[in-house]
Amino acid sequence: MKIAFYGSSLLSSYWNGAATYYRGLLKALSQLGYEITFYEPDVYDRQKNRDIEAPDWCHVVIYEATPHALMQVAASAGEADIVVKASGVGFEDEALLRAVLDHARSDALTVFWDVDAPATLGQLRDEPDHPLHRALREIDLVLTYGGGDPVVWAYRALGAAECVPIYNALDPETHHPVAKDGRFACDLAFLGNRLPDREARVEAFFLDPASRSRDQCFLLGGSGWGDKQLPANVAWLGHVGTRDHNAFNVTSKAVLNISRDSMAANGFSPATRVFEAAGAGACLITDAWLGVELFLVPGEEILVARDGDDVAEIMRTLTPRRAKAIGAAALRRVLAEHTYALRAAVADAVFRRHFERPTVEAAE
């Protein structure tokens, strides 16, 4: 089957946290036999900051950020068996959604793939006239990269015919243990772009513990932090491309995951960073969020901090030996239960349910 996938960017992770998720899932779906075309707009300097070139498992179409170009690529939806419009494409999202739905064949499966469900649902609550309200009554399926039952219930209440979480995961071919790299040597590392609904939590879980741990070295990666006042023992790297994520994760004694406000409040939303770090065999500390134990065992495969005091205490007592053991346990768990091959199998089963109808012979 042919999939037309309209998303933010497959080729660049620059200001685009969904890149790893798209790459892992779509590559795994292609290995199941799907023929995929990914449509991404040329916005936010992403094409100038590519992490990968177009892969052989997916055809990538880059289009100009103009209404004319948008309508041209939307028309290609009519050639696909499955038409996917992701959230947060970054250029005229509402117009793009309307256009791809209008061009999709009547027998095609239409999908809204939400890579930031708490934010989308919050917007829908605040905007009763948002075009997505109407579109949800037309779309066959909503897929989300997290959120668990709260998100499923919320989407069904808004009129979605079906909602299924397809969680973030690990692609062992791209995220795996590597040799340490002196550029990333530190006690605790955090990688994340500066975003309004995460900055206060970064201050509480990372910068404040750093300011009280002057004998330790902290490393901050991600875009947007250039004018942020940082403690003297915090070094800022700027954007860290995906090709350096493995070394970033394995070199420090521990790495930190900090959820955005909406993700932490909703729960059941492990970030891609969680699986990237675990896949590299890193010792991961995460802020507390509902459902973390469904993915990794606290205290054995991941360390959980309720606040900055917990982070400081963990770092004060964490030995290299224990950090290594936690990282090794996390790696074993994600390889066994949290790969994109397993996530793609879930998506494949959902797709097939919509296309395959049991025959009388099969029933007998």
C-alpha positions in Angstrom: 0.0 0.0 0.0 1.1 3.6 -0.7 1.3 6.1 2.2 1.3 9.9 1.6 2.7 11.3 4.8 2.6 15.1 5.4 4.8 16.1 8.3 7.3 18.6 9.6 10.5 17.1 8.4 12.1 13.7 7.9 15.5 15.0 6.9 16.1 17.5 9.7 15.8 17.5 13.4 16.5 21.2 13.6 13.6 22.6 15.8 11.9 19.4 15.0 11.7 16.9 17.8 9.5 14.5 15.7 12.3 13.7 13.3 13.6 10.6 15.1 10.0 9.3 15.6 9.2 9.7 11.9 12.4 8.1 10.8 12.1 5.1 13.1 8.4 4.4 12.3 8.4 5.0 8.6 11.6 2.9 8.1 10.0 0.1 10.0 6.7 0.4 8.0 8.7 0.4 4.7 10.3 -2.9 5.8 6.7 -4.3 6.1 6.1 -3.5 2.5 4.6 0.0 2.6 5.6 2.5 -0.2 6.0 5.9 1.5 6.2 9.4 0.3 7.0 12.1 2.9 6.0 15.7 2.1 7.8 18.4 4.1 7.8 22.2 3.7 11.0 24.2 3.4 10.6 26.2 6.6 12.6 27.2 9.8 16.0 26.6 8.0 15.5 22.9 8.4 16.8 22.1 4.9 20.0 24.0 5.8 20.4 21.9 8.9 19.8 18.3 7.6 20.8 15.4 9.7 20.3 12.9 6.9 19.9 12.8 3.2 16.8 11.3 1.6 16.8 7.6 2.6 16.2 4.7 0.2 13.2 3.5 2.3 11.1 6.6 1.7 10.7 9.1 -1.1 10.9 12.7 0.2 9.3 15.7 -1.5 10.3 19.1 -0.3 7.9 21.9 -1.2 8.1 25.7 -1.0 6.2 27.4 1.8 3.6 28.9 -0.6 -0.1 28.2 -1.0 0.4 27.1 -4.6 3.1 24.6 -3.6 0.9 23.3 -0.7 -2.0 22.7 -3.1 0.3 20.8 -5.5 1.6 18.4 -2.9 -1.9 18.0 -1.4 -3.2 16.8 -4.8 -0.8 13.9 -4.5 -2.9 12.5 -1.7 -5.2 11.2 -4.4 -2.6 8.6 -5.4 -2.3 7.1 -1.9 -4.1 4.2 -0.1 -3.3 5.8 3.2 -3.2 9.6 3.7 -1.5 10.9 6.8 -1.6 14.5 8.0 0.7 15.0 11.0 0.3 17.7 13.6 2.8 20.6 13.6 3.8 20.6 10.0 4.8 24.2 10.4 3.2 25.8 7.3 -0.5 26.4 7.0 -1.4 23.3 8.9 -5.2 23.9 8.8 -5.2 24.6 5.0 -3.0 21.5 4.4 -5.3 19.3 6.4 -8.4 20.5 4.5 -6.6 20.1 1.2 -5.4 16.5 1.7 -8.8 15.4 3.0 -10.4 16.9 -0.1 -8.0 15.1 -2.4 -7.9 11.7 -0.7 -9.8 9.0 -2.5 -13.0 7.8 -1.0 -11.5 4.3 -0.4 -8.3 5.7 1.2 -7.6 5.5 4.9 -7.3 9.0 6.3 -5.2 9.5 9.4 -4.4 12.5 11.7 -1.1 11.6 13.3 -0.7 13.8 16.4 2.9 14.1 17.6 2.0 16.5 20.3 -1.4 15.4 21.5 -1.6 17.4 24.8 -0.9 20.6 23.0 -3.3 19.8 20.2 -6.1 18.8 22.6 -5.5 22.0 24.7 -5.9 24.1 21.5 -9.1 22.3 20.6 -10.5 23.0 24.1 -9.6 26.6 23.8 -10.9 27.0 20.2 -14.4 25.6 19.7 -14.3 26.8 16.1 -10.9 25.2 15.2 -11.2 23.5 11.8 -9.9 20.2 13.3 -13.2 19.8 15.2 -14.9 19.3 11.8 -12.1 17.3 10.3 -12.2 14.8 13.1 -15.7 13.7 12.1 -14.3 12.9 8.6 -11.0 11.3 9.5 -10.9 7.5 9.8 -8.2 7.3 12.4 -6.2 9.3 14.9 -2.8 8.0 15.9 -0.7 9.7 18.6 2.9 9.3 19.7 1.8 9.1 23.3 -0.8 10.0 25.8 -2.3 6.7 26.8 -6.0 6.4 27.8 -6.5 10.1 28.7 -5.7 11.1 25.1 -7.7 8.3 23.6 -10.8 9.3 25.7 -10.3 12.9 24.8 -10.1 12.3 21.1 -13.2 10.0 21.2 -15.1 12.7 23.1 -14.3 15.1 20.3 -15.7 12.8 17.7 -12.8 10.7 16.5 -13.9 7.3 15.2 -10.8 5.6 16.6 -7.6 6.7 18.4 -4.6 4.6 19.0 -1.3 5.6 20.7 1.9 4.5 18.7 4.6 5.4 21.3 8.1 6.6 20.7 10.7 3.8 20.5 14.2 2.8 19.6 15.7 2.2 16.2 18.8 0.1 17.1 20.4 0.9 13.8 20.6 4.6 14.5 20.8 4.8 18.4 23.2 2.3 20.0 26.3 2.2 22.3 29.3 4.0 20.8 32.7 5.1 22.1 32.8 8.0 24.5 33.6 11.5 23.0 35.5 14.0 24.9 33.4 16.9 23.6 30.5 15.6 25.7 32.4 14.7 28.9 30.4 15.8 32.0 28.5 14.5 35.0 25.0 15.3 33.8 23.9 16.2 30.2 20.5 17.5 29.0 19.5 17.9 25.4 16.4 19.9 24.5 15.4 23.0 22.6 14.3 26.1 24.6 10.5 26.1 24.6 8.1 28.3 26.6 6.3 25.3 28.2 9.5 23.6 29.3 11.9 26.4 30.3 10.7 26.6 33.9 11.1 22.9 34.3 14.6 23.1 32.8 15.4 25.7 35.4 14.0 23.6 38.2 15.4 20.2 37.2 18.7 21.1 35.5 20.0 24.7 36.1 19.1 24.9 39.8 20.7 21.5 40.7 23.7 22.6 38.7 24.0 25.9 40.6 24.1 23.8 43.9 26.6 21.3 42.6 29.6 23.4 41.8 32.0 20.4 42.0 30.2 18.8 39.0 30.1 19.6 35.3 26.8 20.0 33.4 26.2 20.1 29.7 23.3 21.7 27.9 22.5 20.9 24.2 19.7 22.3 22.1 18.7 25.5 20.3 17.6 28.8 21.7 19.6 28.9 24.9 22.2 31.5 23.7 20.9 34.4 25.8 20.0 32.3 28.9 22.0 33.1 32.0 23.7 29.8 33.0 25.6 28.7 36.1 29.4 28.7 35.6 29.5 24.9 35.6 27.0 24.6 32.7 28.4 24.5 29.2 26.0 25.2 26.3 26.7 23.3 23.0 23.9 24.7 20.7 22.1 22.4 18.3 23.3 18.8 18.5 22.5 16.8 15.4 21.2 13.3 15.6 24.5 11.9 14.3 26.1 13.0 17.6 23.2 11.8 19.9 24.8 8.5 20.7 28.1 10.0 21.8 26.3 12.7 23.7 24.3 10.1 25.6 27.1 7.6 26.5 29.8 10.0 27.4 28.3 11.7 30.4 27.8 9.8 33.7 24.0 10.4 33.3 21.6 12.2 31.0 18.4 14.0 32.0 15.0 13.9 30.4 12.7 16.9 31.1 9.2 16.8 29.8 7.3 19.8 28.6 4.6 21.0 31.0 1.7 19.5 28.9 3.5 16.2 28.5 4.3 15.9 32.2 0.7 16.8 33.2 -0.9 14.3 30.8 1.6 11.4 31.4 2.1 8.3 29.3 4.2 10.4 26.9 7.9 9.2 26.9 10.0 11.5 24.7 12.1 10.2 21.9 15.1 11.2 24.1 14.1 8.5 26.6 14.6 5.7 24.0 17.6 7.3 22.3 19.4 7.4 25.7 18.4 3.9 26.7 19.3 2.6 23.3 22.8 4.0 23.8 23.1 2.3 27.2 23.0 5.6 29.0 22.0 6.1 32.6 18.8 8.2 32.3 17.2 10.5 34.9 13.7 11.6 34.1 11.3 14.1 35.7 8.4 12.2 37.2 5.4 11.6 35.0 2.4 9.2 35.1 3.0 5.9 33.4 6.8 5.9 33.4 6.8 2.4 34.9 5.1 1.0 31.8 8.2 1.7 29.8 11.2 1.3 32.2 11.4 0.2 35.8 12.2 3.1 38.2 15.3 2.5 40.2 16.5 -0.3 38.0 16.3 0.8 34.4 15.7 4.6 34.9 16.0 7.1 37.8 13.0 9.3 38.5 13.2 12.8 40.0 10.3 14.6 41.5 12.1 17.9 41.6 15.5 19.6 41.4 16.3 18.5 44.9 16.0 14.9 43.8 18.2 15.5 40.8 20.9 17.0 43.0 20.7 14.1 45.5 20.8 11.5 42.7 23.9 13.1 41.2 25.5 13.4 44.7 25.2 9.6 45.3 25.3 8.2 41.8 28.5 6.1 41.2 29.8 5.3 37.7 29.3 1.6 38.5 25.6 2.1 39.3 25.1 4.4 36.3 26.6 1.8 34.0 24.3 -1.0 35.4 21.2 1.2 35.0 22.2 2.0 31.4 22.8 -1.7 30.6 19.4 -2.7 32.1 17.6 0.0 30.1 19.3 -1.1 26.9 18.1 -4.7 27.4 14.6 -3.6 28.1 14.2 -1.3 25.1 15.7 -3.8 22.7 13.2 -6.4 23.9 10.0 -4.3 24.1 10.4 -0.8 22.7 11.7 -0.9 19.1 10.2 0.8 16.1 9.8 -2.6 14.5 7.3 -3.5 17.3 5.6 -0.1 17.1 5.2 -0.4 13.3 3.6 -3.9 13.8 0.9 -2.2 15.9 0.3 0.5 13.2 0.3 -2.2 10.5 -2.4 -4.1 12.4 -4.5 -1.0 12.8 -4.2 -0.2 9.1 -5.1 -3.7 8.1 -8.2 -3.7 10.2 -9.5 -0.8 8.1 -8.8 -2.5 4.8 -9.5 -6.2 5.5 -13.0 -7.5 6.0 -13.5 -11.1 7.1 -15.1 -13.3 4.5 -17.6 -16.0 5.0 -14.9 -18.6 4.2 -12.5 -17.1 6.7 -15.2 -17.0 9.4 -15.9 -20.7 8.8 
